[in-house]
Amino acid sequence: MTTSPQTPASSESTLYKRCPTCQRLTPADSLRCYECWNDVANVPVLAAQEGIRAIARQTAADLAAQSALERRRAFWRRVRKVTIAFAAGVLTTVLYFGFIYEPPLPPPGSEPGVTMTAEDGTWPIDGRTLAGTRATTLVPQLGAGAGWSTPLGEGPRVPLVAGADLLYVCLEDGRILAIEQATGREAWSHVLANPPVAAPTLASGRLFVPQVSGRLLALDAATGDVVLETPVYPTAFTTSPMIVDGVAYLFGTGAIVALDATTGVRLWTQRVESNWAFVTPVLSGRYIAVATGDRTLIFDRVRGQQTYFYEFERAHPYSIVLAEDTVYSLSSRFGAAIDIHSERPWWESYRKYWNQFFVWGMAPEPPPPPSEWVTSRPPRDGYPAAVGADRLLVAGPTGDVRALSRADGSPIWQEQVDAVTAPPVLTGAGLLLLHPTHLAVYDPGDGHVVASRAMPGTARLESAVVTSSGTYVIAEDGQLTALR
């Protein structure tokens, strides 16, 4: 008979008694129970046959229990193996897709030569350059007489843009007009069903017009003929297109989309968790930076992937500009300077848990997201800034004008002037600001007025551009004036 560790050896001559505490059998001559060590000296001895049957039942039960225990152990060994294999697979997947795998590059534009360039005598996009610097070396002609003045019949819908010979005006009634800079005469017009909410972009002889319907329209800049009309994409295009290397990059509500600038074919899309998209992106090299409802996002346009984000908690960024690979983003609460090559640390997805443990006093304070500086000194509300050699020049609608250091975001000077109706422009003569009834140039060094020019009429001035052929101003009633 097989003997278990807790069962005394059995024979025909062995007598047993049963422990009243644990019910295990113990030899009749034992004073204590083998199992629970209880005193069994006065426990009666079982009859011989009864003891033999009881020990047989106990041995069978012990063997069954031991077999069940082995089965449970075998089961949990299998569970451990499967768990380890699953964890290893997950870890391998994370490491591969997080650090090794490179997704295939999206296709390039079919005509790489289609690119927006900003010669100093033109104003081809709302921010003048792809970096949104709003700066030119030209001097605005404020002291000269009016070269010509043309009523367009409707107010401007978006800011003016200008090529070498033509001005492009989008009006409230849906018309897009090309106006000769030399004479003020209309060169061509095109009527849209829905007027745009962002200025068009002039690139390689084409005028790219974003539409709220999710369509991109390209017109021949010289004749107004339709060159391209894309299908409708599920994104309202509410900022000016960035045209580079044959690709049109459009930032709209909920997404940034890359389209072939010649065929309109979608090359890639990145979803953006925001329905707020009113600040035109900026671009340098292979990177695009955009301002969403409460973040600044940076994308690698070649790979079509987001590389960085910076959060502006409970604040809307109203300005984003780029200079020397640094993104300057200003919001209603604070501003930040970010290296365009920045990336978030690998543990970024766990930052909220780290912050919570820090609040509980159970962890050190987590390091802030990568940035060159953060400042709490921008105007509460403002237009996109103009970029100087060592400063950002910011103006708000109420006339709050400031210069902030590009080195650390500290204030250099601040002035309160008349209400401002358009973003500032840094020119060869100083900082050009558009006021409701006049234009003025301010010294970018200290903010003092250098020159001023009142405009005839009572309608509020809306937009101005400085080109090599003159300074062009349009008022709220559609009166377009050239200053020579």
Stockholm file with secondary structure:
# STOCKHOLM 1.0

chainA/1-484         MTTSPQTPASSESTLYKRCPTCQRLTPADSLRCYECWNDVANVPVLAAQEGIRAIARQTAADLAAQSALERRRAFWRRVRKVTIAFAAGVLTTVLYFGFIYEPPLPPPGSEPGVTMTAEDGTWPIDGRTLAGTRATTLVPQLGAGAGWSTPLGEGPRVPLVAGADLLYVCLEDGRILAIEQATGREAWSHVLANPPVAAPTLASGRLFVPQVSGRLLALDAATGDVVLETPVYPTAFTTSPMIVDGVAYLFGTGAIVALDATTGVRLWTQRVESNWAFVTPVLSGRYIAVATGDRTLIFDRVRGQQTYFYEFERAHPYSIVLAEDTVYSLSSRFGAAIDIHSERPWWESYRKYWNQFFVWGMAPEPPPPPSEWVTSRPPRDGYPAAVGADRLLVAGPTGDVRALSRADGSPIWQEQVDAVTAPPVLTGAGLLLLHPTHLAVYDPGDGHVVASRAMPGTARLESAVVTSSGTYVIAEDGQLTALR
#=GR chainA/1-484 SS CCCCTTSCCCCTTCCEEECTTTCCEEETTCSBCTTTCCBCTTSCCCCHHHHHHHHHHHHHHHHHHHHHHHHHHHHHHHHHHHHHHHHHHHHHHHHIIIIICCCCCCCCCSCTTCCCCCCTTCBCSTTSSTTCCCBCSSCCCCSSCEEEEEECSSCBSSCCEECSSEEEEEBTTSEEEEEETTTCCEEEEEECSSCCSSCCEEETTEEEEECTTSCEEEEETTTCCEEEECCCCSSCBCSCCEEETTEEEEEETTEEEEEETTTCCEEEEEECSCSCCCSCCEEETTEEEEECSSEEEEEETTTTEEEEEEECTTCCEEEEEEETTEEEEEESSCEEEEETTCCCCTTGGGHHHHHHHHHTTSSCCCCCCSCSEEESCSCSSCCCCEECSSEEEEECTTSEEEEEETTTCCEEEEEECSCCCSCCEECSSSEEEECSSEEEEECTTTCCEEEEEECSSSSCEEEEEEETTEEEEEETTCEEEEEC
#=GC SS_cons         CCCCTTSCCCCTTCCEEECTTTCCEEETTCSBCTTTCCBCTTSCCCCHHHHHHHHHHHHHHHHHHHHHHHHHHHHHHHHHHHHHHHHHHHHHHHHIIIIICCCCCCCCCSCTTCCCCCCTTCBCSTTSSTTCCCBCSSCCCCSSCEEEEEECSSCBSSCCEECSSEEEEEBTTSEEEEEETTTCCEEEEEECSSCCSSCCEEETTEEEEECTTSCEEEEETTTCCEEEECCCCSSCBCSCCEEETTEEEEEETTEEEEEETTTCCEEEEEECSCSCCCSCCEEETTEEEEECSSEEEEEETTTTEEEEEEECTTCCEEEEEEETTEEEEEESSCEEEEETTCCCCTTGGGHHHHHHHHHTTSSCCCCCCSCSEEESCSCSSCCCCEECSSEEEEECTTSEEEEEETTTCCEEEEEECSCCCSCCEECSSSEEEECSSEEEEECTTTCCEEEEEECSSSSCEEEEEEETTEEEEEETTCEEEEEC
//
